[in-house]
Amino acid sequence: MVAALAELADPARAEGASRYFQGGPGQYGEGDVFLGVSVPATRQVVKRFTGLPLPEIDLLLASPVHEHRLAALLILVARFERAGTTRHRDDDARAAIAGFYLDAVRRGRVNNWDLVDSSAPAVLGGYLFDRPRDVLFELAGSEMLWQRRTAMIATLGFIARGDASTTLELAALLLDDAESLIHKAVGWTLREVGKRVDRALLLAFLDENAGRMPRTALSYATEHLDAGLRARYRALPRPTDRR
């Protein structure tokens, strides 16, 4: 698969991707190497390699090349989802993939926002839906940005199944986070609660917390509301050091 991705490399696209995913010194993606392969093209390559054994996927996750890690995660998602279908149901395989994925998260392999967003809802959100979710609260308390984002974004898998409870709990815990990428994750998941589960749950959360929400989180959470409601929530005073 490494060779297949290398054939699609585009240096100009790679340069733009490095800027977009903040791969420069001191930025959140520092050290990330890009081939410049588009996501649709990466997905096409992945279709040919979904049978890779976990040790080989682990090697891809250890690669400094962003597209290698993305491809590895997309393979895990494909395998996890296939093992959940009626025809190919395999709970042992789902458990193994979820455990493997969680280990990768803890080791810092899932370490940019697109990597988190393309995998956490399907794998952790899918696996933990009908299981204890303590591990998400553990991740939410981590010093590592990507673990905290994984915890929040994984709840999109619950939202898709009509459950907003963990989203609301984690959002409240992460309101004071210093990172903009967490503000965006909180706002995004709250917005989805209002759109996909129950608008009243979102409004109740905003009534209680809007005044202390970072501006970015509040903007994301309210963007689908009518203009009057958006204006009311966004006009509330909030700490001056929160943006």
Residue pairs with C-beta under 8 A, 6 or more apart in sequence:
1 45
1 46
1 48
1 49
1 52
1 60
1 68
1 71
2 60
2 63
2 68
4 45
4 48
4 49
5 35
5 37
5 42
5 45
5 65
5 67
5 68
5 71
6 35
8 35
8 37
8 38
8 41
8 45
9 35
9 36
9 37
10 35
10 36
10 37
11 36
12 36
13 34
13 36
13 37
13 38
14 34
14 35
14 36
15 34
15 36
16 36
17 23
17 34
17 36
17 66
18 24
18 29
18 32
18 34
21 29
21 32
21 34
21 66
21 112
21 113
21 114
22 28
22 29
22 30
23 29
23 30
23 31
23 32
23 33
23 34
23 66
24 30
28 112
28 145
28 181
29 66
29 111
29 112
31 64
32 64
32 66
32 111
32 112
33 64
33 65
33 66
34 65
34 66
34 67
35 65
35 66
35 67
37 45
37 67
39 70
39 114
42 67
42 70
42 71
42 74
43 74
45 71
46 71
46 74
46 75
46 78
47 78
49 71
49 75
50 75
50 78
50 79
50 82
52 60
52 75
54 96
54 100
57 72
57 75
57 76
57 100
58 72
58 100
58 104
60 68
60 69
60 71
60 72
61 68
61 69
61 72
61 73
61 104
61 109
61 110
62 109
63 69
66 112
66 115
69 109
69 110
69 111
69 115
70 114
70 115
70 118
73 101
73 110
73 115
73 118
73 119
74 118
74 119
76 97
76 100
76 101
76 119
76 123
77 118
77 119
77 122
77 123
79 93
79 97
80 93
80 94
80 97
80 98
80 101
80 122
80 123
80 126
80 127
81 122
81 126
82 88
83 89
83 90
83 91
83 93
83 94
83 97
84 94
84 126
94 126
94 127
95 127
97 123
97 127
98 123
98 124
98 127
98 128
101 110
101 119
101 123
101 124
102 124
102 135
104 110
105 120
105 139
105 146
105 147
105 150
106 147
108 144
108 146
110 116
110 119
110 120
110 146
110 150
111 146
112 146
113 149
113 181
115 146
116 146
116 149
116 150
116 153
117 153
120 149
120 150
120 153
120 154
120 156
120 157
121 153
121 154
121 155
121 156
121 157
121 160
122 157
123 154
124 135
124 136
124 150
124 154
124 157
125 154
125 155
125 156
125 157
125 158
125 160
126 157
128 135
128 136
128 154
128 157
128 158
129 157
129 158
129 161
129 163
133 166
136 151
136 154
136 155
136 166
136 170
137 151
137 169
137 170
137 173
139 147
139 148
139 150
139 151
140 147
140 148
140 151
140 152
140 170
140 173
140 174
141 148
141 173
142 148
145 179
145 181
145 182
148 174
148 177
148 179
148 182
149 181
149 182
149 185
151 170
152 167
152 170
152 171
152 174
152 182
152 185
152 186
152 189
153 185
153 188
153 189
155 166
155 167
155 170
155 189
156 189
156 192
158 164
158 165
158 166
158 167
159 167
159 189
159 192
159 193
159 196
159 197
160 196
162 196
162 197
163 197
164 193
164 197
164 198
164 201
167 189
167 190
167 192
167 193
168 190
168 193
168 201
168 205
170 189
171 186
171 189
171 190
171 205
171 209
172 205
172 209
174 182
174 185
174 186
175 186
175 209
175 212
175 213
175 214
175 217
176 212
177 183
177 186
180 214
180 216
180 243
183 214
183 215
183 216
183 217
183 220
184 216
184 217
184 220
186 213
186 214
186 217
186 220
186 221
187 213
187 216
187 217
187 218
187 219
187 220
187 221
188 220
190 202
190 205
190 206
190 217
190 220
190 221
191 202
191 220
191 221
191 222
191 223
191 224
193 201
193 202
193 205
194 201
194 202
194 203
194 221
194 224
194 225
195 224
202 221
203 229
206 213
206 218
206 221
206 222
206 233
210 218
210 233
210 236
210 238
211 236
211 237
211 238
212 238
212 239
212 242
213 221
213 238
213 242
214 238
214 242
214 243
215 234
215 238
215 242
215 243
216 243
218 233
218 234
218 238
219 234
222 229
222 230
222 233
222 234
223 230
225 233
